[in-house]
Amino acid sequence: MESPERITLKGNLRSELIKIGCQAVVHALRFNPSEEIRRTIDEYLALFQTGEAGSEIFTLGKYCLDNSFLYALQGLQLMLTEPMRTPRMYDLLTLHVFLPCSDAGIFGPWRTAHSELHKEDDWQTANLRPLIDKAYQVWRTADKELKKQEKKLKVGILAVE
């Protein structure tokens, strides 16, 4: 069973990754989804920032500009509701949030769609991936420190016995 401290560390990492995912969605809004989808996005982003989003799964039709944002929101929901396994959180963020945000660029004029997809990918790589690396580094450092403390505590308890 995990200690409350370790659960808190993982929860903090999850929160940071969700914030990063929200940044990806906000940046991709430049692809101009419909007003209805924009309202849904704004509503859910506010809930994700506070950790209050429920487990509602969107009904998704054919893959289009608006639905690419719904896929990204669904990815954020999965990050919020899935059991916390650190490699799984990274996969959810990159495959279920970043990718649909990049895909939103392909629904523009056909001459620029490929370029927009790569611009969004490049922006995510330059701006969001370092934040992911930093979040994981903070988590790893805190986890190592917690392990040291747990080891000292265990050695202290064994010495008393």
N, C-alpha and C positions, 0 to 999 in steps of 0.2 A: 504494500500500500504506500502510495506517495505521501510525503509530508505536506502539510498545508503550505509551507514555504515554497516547495517545488511546484505545487499547483498554482500558487500566486505568480511565480516566475513564468510559467507557461501561459497563464492568462495575460500577463503583461506583453509577452511576445505576440500572442494572438491579437491583442488590441493594436499593437504597432503595425502588424501586417494588414489588418483591416483598414487602418488609417491610410496606409500606402495604397491599398486597393481603391479606396475612395478617391485618392488623388488621381489615379489612372482614369477613373470614370469621369471626374470633373474635367480633366484635360481633354478627353475625347469628346466632350460636349461641343467642341468646335466643329464637329461634323453635323451639327444642327438636327437633332432628332425632332420629332413632332412635339407640339406643345403639351399634349397629353402625356407622352412619355417623359418629357422634361419635368413635368410636375411629379410624376411617379418617382423619377430619379431623385429629385430634390427631397421628397418626402422620405424615401428610404435612406438616403445618405445621412439625413439628420438622425434617423433611428440607429444606423450603424455606428455613428460617432458616439452615441450614448450606450451602445450595446443592447438596445431594446428591440431590435428587429426580430420578428417572429420567425416561424419556420415555414411560412407560406411559400409554396413553390409556384412560380408563374406558369401559366398556360402559354406555351410558345408555339407559334405557327411557323411559317416558312422563315428562313433566315434572311433578314432584311436589316436596314439601318436601325430601326426602332428595336427590333428583337435582339440585336447584338448588345444593346444596353441592358435589356432584360436578362440576357445570359450572364452579363457581368454582375448584375445585382444578385442573381441566383448564386453565382460563385461566392459572393460576399456572404450570402446567407449560409451557404455550406460551411464557410470558414467559421462562422459564428456558432453553428450547431454541431459540427462534426466533433468527435472525440479529439482531444489535442495530441496529435503526433506531429512533432516538428517537421519531418520531411513532407508529410502529407499537406501541411499548411502551405509550404512553399509551392507544391504542385497545384493546389487549389488556386493560389494567387496567380501563378504564371499562366496556367492553362484555362482557368475558368473566369479570370478577371482581366488580366492583361491581353490575352489573345482576342476576346470579343471586342475590347476597346480598340485594338489595332484594326480588327476587321471592320469596324465602323467606317474606316477610311475607304474601303473598297466600293462603297455604295454611291460614291460621287461620280462625276463625269468619267467615262472610261479612260480618257487620256491621262488623267491625273490619279486614278485610283491606286495603281501600283506604287506610285511615288508617295502618296499619302500613307499607305500602309507602312512603308519603310520609314517615313518620317516619324510616325507614331512609335514604331518599334525603337528607332534611334533615341527618341525622347525618353521612352521608358528605360532604356539601357543607361542613358546618361544621367537621368534624374532620379529614377526610382530604385534601380538595382543597388546603387550605393546605400540607399536607406535600408533596403532589405539586409544587405551585408552587415550594416551597423547594428540593426535590431538583433540579428543572430549573434553577433559578437558580444553585445551587451548580455544577451541571454546566456551564452556559453561561459562568459567570465563570471557571472553571478552564480551559475550552476556549479562551476568548479569551486568557487568559494564556499558554497553551501555544502558540497561534498566534503571539503576540508573540515568544516565545522562539525558535520555529522560524524566524521572519522574521529576527530578529537573528543567529541562527546562520547562516542562508543568506547574509545580507549579509556576515558575517564571513568566510565561506568564499570568496565571490566577491572580496572585497577581497584575500585572500591570493593568489588565482590571478592 
